[in-house]
């Protein structure tokens, strides 16, 4: 005997009882049995539906909490990255300012310096200073040559013409320019 046979026999017994007591059609008997089953299990089904709804609601709430936690973690990661980037930028700016000050260049040049590591920044600052020194040297030589009204003095210190400057013009020269003028055989007049 199978499980289905066991369940069917009590239902058949009830049907046969109902048919003995009253004459019912098969459809009426099925309808009565269906109503009895519905009544019997209606409260259980309602309870299960209510429990199912509660579990679905709890699941949805938990998913929202998990999603919220994940979003909060992402926001915190972004904030951490922003703070690390700010610290890196501040350290870079501090290194640039320190190196510019050490070699005597104004801090206004900090925007022209590249590099992220201290070594890269130091290399760029030194290259920038060498470039500025070269420009200053070329400019100084050009001014000296213009004031001497001739070409550069020869390496031996003997020029083709003796240079003469007034004392007031000589006073306008820097220390290096004065030394170069005198070493080239230049003369000062009152």
C-alpha positions as CSV (number, residue, x, y, z in Angstrom):
1,X,0.0,0.0,0.0
2,X,1.4,3.4,-0.9
3,X,1.1,6.6,0.9
4,X,-1.5,7.9,-1.6
5,X,-3.6,4.9,-0.9
6,X,-3.6,5.7,2.8
7,X,-4.7,9.3,2.3
8,X,-7.4,8.3,-0.2
9,X,-9.1,5.6,2.0
10,X,-10.1,8.0,4.8
11,X,-11.5,10.4,2.2
12,X,-13.4,7.6,0.5
13,X,-14.7,6.5,3.9
14,X,-16.0,10.0,4.6
15,X,-17.6,10.1,1.1
16,X,-19.3,6.8,1.6
17,X,-20.6,7.9,5.0
18,X,-22.0,11.1,3.5
19,X,-23.6,9.1,0.7
20,X,-25.2,6.7,3.2
21,X,-26.6,9.5,5.3
22,X,-27.8,11.7,2.5
23,X,-28.0,11.3,-1.2
24,X,-25.5,13.6,-2.7
25,X,-24.1,13.9,-6.1
26,X,-20.5,13.3,-6.7
27,X,-19.9,16.9,-7.5
28,X,-21.6,18.0,-4.2
29,X,-19.5,15.5,-2.2
30,X,-16.3,16.8,-3.9
31,X,-17.3,20.4,-3.2
32,X,-18.0,19.6,0.5
33,X,-14.7,17.8,0.9
34,X,-12.9,20.7,-0.8
35,X,-14.6,23.1,1.6
36,X,-13.7,21.0,4.6
37,X,-10.0,20.9,3.5
38,X,-10.0,24.6,2.7
39,X,-11.4,25.4,6.1
40,X,-9.1,23.0,7.9
41,X,-5.9,24.4,6.2
42,X,-7.0,28.0,5.6
43,X,-5.7,29.2,8.9
44,X,-2.5,27.2,8.4
45,X,-2.0,28.6,4.9
46,X,-2.7,32.1,6.1
47,X,-0.1,31.6,8.9
48,X,2.4,30.2,6.4
49,X,1.7,33.2,4.0
50,X,2.2,35.6,6.9
51,X,5.4,33.9,7.9
52,X,6.6,33.9,4.3
53,X,5.9,37.6,4.0
54,X,7.8,38.3,7.3
55,X,10.8,36.3,6.1
56,X,10.8,38.1,2.8
57,X,10.7,41.4,4.6
58,X,13.6,40.4,6.9
59,X,15.6,39.2,3.9
60,X,15.0,42.5,2.1
61,X,15.9,44.5,5.2
62,X,19.1,42.4,5.7
63,X,20.1,42.9,2.0
64,X,19.6,46.7,2.4
65,X,21.8,46.7,5.6
66,X,24.5,44.7,3.8
67,X,24.3,47.0,0.8
68,X,24.4,50.0,3.1
69,X,27.5,48.6,4.9
70,X,29.2,48.0,1.5
71,X,28.4,51.5,0.4
72,X,29.8,52.9,3.7
73,X,33.0,50.9,3.3
74,X,33.3,52.3,-0.3
75,X,32.8,55.8,1.0
76,X,35.4,55.3,3.7
77,X,37.9,53.9,1.2
78,X,37.4,56.9,-1.0
79,X,37.9,59.3,1.9
80,X,41.0,57.4,3.0
81,X,42.4,57.7,-0.6
82,X,41.7,61.4,-0.7
83,X,43.4,62.0,2.7
84,X,46.5,60.0,1.5
85,X,46.6,62.1,-1.7
86,X,46.4,65.3,0.3
87,X,49.2,64.1,2.6
88,X,51.3,63.2,-0.5
89,X,50.7,66.6,-2.1
90,X,51.6,68.4,1.2
91,X,54.8,66.4,1.6
92,X,55.7,67.1,-2.1
93,X,55.1,70.9,-1.6
94,X,57.1,70.9,1.6
95,X,60.0,69.1,-0.1
96,X,59.9,71.5,-3.0
97,X,59.8,74.6,-0.7
98,X,62.7,73.2,1.4
99,X,64.9,72.5,-1.5
100,X,64.2,75.8,-3.2
101,X,65.1,77.6,0.1
102,X,68.2,75.6,0.5
103,X,69.7,76.6,-2.8
104,X,68.4,80.2,-2.6
105,X,65.6,80.3,-5.1
106,X,62.3,82.0,-4.4
107,X,59.3,79.9,-3.5
108,X,57.4,81.4,-6.4
109,X,59.2,78.8,-8.6
110,X,57.6,75.9,-6.8
111,X,54.9,75.6,-9.5
112,X,57.7,75.0,-12.1
113,X,59.2,72.0,-10.2
114,X,58.2,68.5,-11.2
115,X,58.7,65.1,-9.6
116,X,57.0,63.1,-6.9
117,X,59.8,61.6,-4.9
118,X,62.3,63.7,-3.0
119,X,65.1,62.5,-5.4
120,X,63.1,63.5,-8.5
121,X,62.3,66.9,-6.9
122,X,65.9,67.5,-5.9
123,X,67.1,66.6,-9.5
124,X,64.6,69.0,-11.0
125,X,65.4,71.9,-8.6
126,X,69.2,71.4,-9.3
127,X,68.6,71.4,-13.0
128,X,66.4,74.5,-12.7
129,X,69.1,76.3,-10.7
130,X,71.8,75.3,-13.2
131,X,69.6,76.7,-16.0
132,X,69.1,80.0,-14.1
133,X,72.8,80.2,-13.3
134,X,73.7,79.7,-16.9
135,X,71.2,82.4,-18.0
136,X,72.6,84.8,-15.4
137,X,76.2,84.1,-16.5
138,X,75.3,84.6,-20.2
139,X,73.5,87.8,-19.3
140,X,76.4,89.1,-17.2
141,X,78.9,88.3,-20.0
142,X,76.7,90.1,-22.5
143,X,76.5,93.2,-20.3
144,X,80.2,93.3,-19.7
145,X,80.9,92.9,-23.4
146,X,78.5,95.7,-24.3
147,X,80.0,98.0,-21.7
148,X,83.5,97.3,-22.9
149,X,82.3,98.1,-26.5
150,X,84.0,95.2,-28.0
151,X,84.2,91.4,-28.1
152,X,85.1,89.2,-25.3
153,X,88.5,89.6,-23.8
154,X,91.0,87.1,-25.0
155,X,92.1,84.3,-22.7
156,X,95.6,85.9,-22.4
157,X,94.1,89.1,-21.1
158,X,95.4,91.1,-24.1
159,X,92.7,92.7,-26.2
160,X,93.2,94.4,-29.5
161,X,92.0,97.7,-28.0
162,X,92.3,99.0,-24.4
163,X,88.9,99.4,-22.8
164,X,88.1,102.6,-20.9
165,X,85.2,103.2,-18.6
166,X,84.2,106.2,-16.6
167,X,84.3,105.8,-12.8
168,X,80.5,106.1,-12.6
169,X,80.0,103.3,-15.2
170,X,82.6,101.2,-13.4
171,X,80.6,101.7,-10.1
172,X,77.5,100.2,-11.9
173,X,79.3,96.9,-12.6
174,X,79.0,94.0,-10.2
175,X,82.1,92.6,-8.4
176,X,82.6,89.9,-11.0
177,X,82.2,92.4,-13.9
178,X,84.7,94.8,-12.3
179,X,87.2,92.0,-11.8
180,X,86.7,90.8,-15.4
181,X,87.1,94.4,-16.7
182,X,90.4,95.0,-14.8
183,X,91.8,91.5,-15.7
184,X,91.1,92.3,-19.4
185,X,93.3,95.3,-19.2
186,X,90.5,97.9,-18.9
187,X,91.2,101.4,-17.7
188,X,89.0,103.7,-15.5
189,X,88.9,107.5,-16.0
190,X,87.4,110.1,-13.9
